Amino acid sequence: MPIIRNGRIEENAWVSLAETDAGALSRETPIVVGLAEWVAGRETLIANFDRRAVRLENADAVEEIADDLDFIDAVILVFPKFNDGRAFSQARLLRDRLGFKGEIRATGHVIQDQFLFLQRCGVDAVEVKDGKLLDAWNRAHKRFKGFYQPALAIPEAESEDKVARNDGFGGAYSRVEPAVLASWAY
């Protein structure tokens, strides 16, 4: 299944350990395990594979892998329905509170309209189940550049926002005179 990462379409290199014969995998194969598999076989997985990812369901507590983040290269967050936002909170906890520097990927029922919000929560990549939608997902990555509130940094991409960015703020702030902006601060 292809993924969108930082405005690029890539093939998914991660292999699910539950769906593959472990004996057929080499040490260099990047593997994905569920939280229960990680907790049960943490030491074995660390000893036998160089790259490891943990798949978290939206009801799983991120804190369960907090002490192991140095051994985890990616966390894959599952969205069972597009209107279930618990994975957004998991992403923010991983980036903000736990300082996770690896890849955070969204999978499941994620829609293009959520892509910007995912990125602002710290998600690096999204698995796209329907290959016909790859261009639409890629456009969603480039849609806006101006924001009203602070969040995590988003990788730079060519913006489709037609507003001039001459004051450093972008978005709607570009249309407002500096004196009006100063008055909004009070």
Disulfide bonds with the S-S distance in Angstrom:
none
